[in-house]
Amino acid sequence: MTWLLLALTGQARASACCVGSTSSTPARLGRCERASAGLMVSGTQSQLRYDSQGRVVTSSMTSQELSTLLFGGWRWSRWGQVGLSLPAQMAWRSTDLQASQGGGLADLHLGVVLETPSERTGASPMMSLGFRLPTGRSWEQASSPLGADITGRGGLGVSTALGLERSDGAWPWGLWASAELDRDHAWQLSPEISASLGRSLSPGWTASTALSHQRSFPLPLSSAAARTRASLQLVHGRQLRYRTWVSVGSDLPLGHLGRDRALEHSASLGYARLF
């Protein structure tokens, strides 16, 4: 849930009105955009993992995933918007002894973003509230011996975020603190801190980088999982018409930056039509 900002083409006043915090999540609407619909395609691969001591070790399982994300958004006012996303995925997993594949519909996400009703000089506060509905296949419902057909977490998820964002100027940036609460056997809390920095390269083009750290705490606390992730993204947009983007990301393969989790490398392509 890391977000950065996208500068669109147009005159200075019109461009400021339509700037959206979109370099990391380009489906997010700018202040004078009313609706969006789009598609993102992503690929993920993992061959290493963090062990329980935070060391990088070779994993006994190799995993590749191909996923699609259909999304839409609607801004009901200058201070609020709602978004809906429906993912699907296909996974291939293998070990020295066996291999399996599977996939299907994943968990549906619904979110609301609240922000200041007008452009401000400097940073602006924002907050969000999201819900994850268990429409995917959970661990209990899976039949693949390596879990390749697992597409959802099972149980309801609730997330929230607070942040500061600056969308004006040549160097947009953002800083957020977020948390997700999952109802899966026991309630699991996953707080995350993230930051991003962008650069407006020319009218319609923005490059950005983001860094995030997330931890997961089963309740009652018995162990912790953690990940630290970096990403780069290039976004191109036409005012009130479309946005396209390409991004790459990776969990940082450095000891003690993660725990009990696979190290994943990913790339994605996306398109959003604006109205």
N, C-alpha and C positions, 0 to 999 in steps of 0.2 A: 504494500500500500504506500509506495513512495511516489510522489508527484513532483513534476517540475513544470516550467512554463514555456509556452510557444507563442512567438510573435508572428502575426499574420500580415499580409500585404495590405496596402492602403495608405491613406493620409494619416498623419500622426494622431489626430483626434479619433478617427474611425478605428484605427488599429488598436489604440488603447482600450476602446470600448469592447473590442472583440478578442482581446487577449484571453487565453484560457490557460489554466495550470495543467499543461498537457504534454510536456516533453517526456514524462515518464508514463503517463496514462493518457494517450491522445484521445480517448473517447470522452474525456471530461470536457464539458461545454464551456465556452467563453461567455462573458457577461451579456453579449447581445446575440448569442446563438440560441435558438429555441429548441432544436431537437437534433439527434444524431442517430445513425444506424451504421453498423459496420461488421467487419470480420477480421480476426487475427489468427494466423497459423504459426505454431511454435514447435520446435524440436528440442528435446532434452536428452542428454547422455550422462551416465555416471559409471565410473570404474573404480573409484577410490571411495573411502569413507573415513570419518572420524570414529575412533573407538571410544570407550567409556572414560578414558583418561585424556581425551582431547588430542590424541596423536593421529597423524595421517597414516593409514594402513591400506594395503591392497584388499579390495572387497572380493568375496567369493562369488559374487553375482555381478554380471554386466547388464545394464539396463538402458534401453532406448525408448523414448516416448514421442509420439506425434499427436498434437492436440489442436483443436480448433475452438474458437471462442466467438459466438454470435452475441452482439451487444447492442443496446439502444439506450438513449437518454432523452430526458425531457426537462427543460427549465421552466418552472411555473412562475418564477419571479427573478429579479436581479439578485436576490439573496439565497435562492434555493433551487436545487435540481435533484432529480431522481434518476437512477440508472439500474438496468437489468442486464445480466449476462448469463448465458447458457453455454457451458463448455462441454466438449466431448473429447475422448482421447483413445489412442491405441498404443499398447505397450508391448515390447518384446524383451524378455528376460531370459538369461541363460547362465548356467554354471557348468562345471566340468562334467557333470553327470546328466543334466537334463536342460530342456529349454521349453518355454511356453510363450503364448501370446494371447492377448485379449483386449477388450475395450468396451466402450459404450458411452452412454450419457453420464456426465458428471454432475456435481452438486450445483444447483441454481443459486445465484447470488442477487440480492436486491439491496441497494444502498441509497442513502440520502446524504447530500453535501450541503452544508450551510456556510455562507461566507458573507462578508460585508456587502451591502447593497450598491456601493459605488466604488470606483477606482480610487486608490489612495496612493500618496507619495510614500514610498518605502514599503515596509512589510505590512501585510494584512492578515488578520487571524481567520482561521477556518476550523470547522469541525465536521465529522462525518459519523454516520451510524449505519451499520450494515448487518444483513441477516443472510446466513447460508442455510438453504433448505436441503435436506438429505434425499435428493433425487437420484444420486449415483448409487453404485453397488458397493456396499461396505465389506469389511473383512469377513463378517459372519456369512454374507451372501455369496462370497467368491468361491469358485471351484478350481481355479488354476493352482497347481502345486507351488508356483512361485509368486502368486498374487498378481499376475499380469492383468487379470480382469477386475481388479479393484479400481473403481473410479470415484468413490466418495468416502467420506470419513465416517458416516453414520451419525445420526443425532443432529440436533439443531446447533448452529453456530451463531454467535453474536459478536460483532466487532465495533470498535469506536476509535476515533483518532482526533487529536488536537494538533494544530500546526500554525506556523507562520510562513507566508509566501510573499515573495516580491516578484511581480510580473512586469514592472516597468524597467527601462534601461537595457543596456547591452548585456548585463550579467544577471539574469533572473536566478533566484535561488529559493530553496524551501527547507524547512526543518520540521519534523513531525515526531510525535510520540503516539503509538497506537497499541491496542491490545485486542486479542481475540479470545473468546471463551467458548470452548467446545463441549457439547454434551455427548460424550462417547465413553460409555461405562461409568467413568467419573468425570466431573467437570475438570477440564484442562485449560489453564491460563497461558497465553502466549503473548507477552509484551514485546514490542519492537521499537527501536529508535532508528530513524533514517534521516539522511540529509542528501540534498542534490544541488547541483550547480550547472547552469546552462550558459550558452553563448549564442547570441543572435549573429549568424554569419552573414546574412543578407536578407532582403525582404522575402519572407516566406520560409526561410531556413533557420533551424535551431539545432544545435548539438548540445547534449547534456550528459552528465555522469552522475551516478547515485551510489551511495554506500549505505548499507543497513545491517543491523545486528538484531537477531531475534533469539529468544529463549522460550522454552516450553516447560511448564511446571505441572506435573500431575498433582492433583489434590486428593488426599493429603500428600505433602511433598515427600517423595522417596528417591527421585533422581531428576536430572535435568538434561534436556537436549538443547543444542544451540547451533546457530549458523550465522556466518558473516558473508555477505554477498555484495559484489560490485557489478555495475552495469554501465554500458555506453549506448547512446541512442541518437539517431539522426532523424529529424522530423521535417517534412515539407508540407506546407498548407497554402490554400487559397481562401481568402476571406469569405466566410459564409458558403463555401462550396465543398471542400474536402480536406482531409489530412491523410498523408501516407507516412509510414515510418518503418525503419529497420533497427533492430536492437540486438545486442549480444550481452550475456551476463554469465557470471561464474561465482560459485562459492569459492572463497579464497582458500587455497590448499596449503595453509600454514597452520602448524600445530597450535593448539589451545585457542583457536578462533571458532571451533565447533566442537560438538560432542554428540555421540550416538546418532549420527545422521550421515547419509550418503552425500558426497560432494558432487554437485550437478553443474553442468555447463549447458547453456541454452542459447538459442537464436530465434528471432521471431520477425514476421512481416505482417503489417496491418494496413487496413484502409477504413476510413470513416467518412461517410457522406453527411454533410451538415445542411441544416435547413433553417 
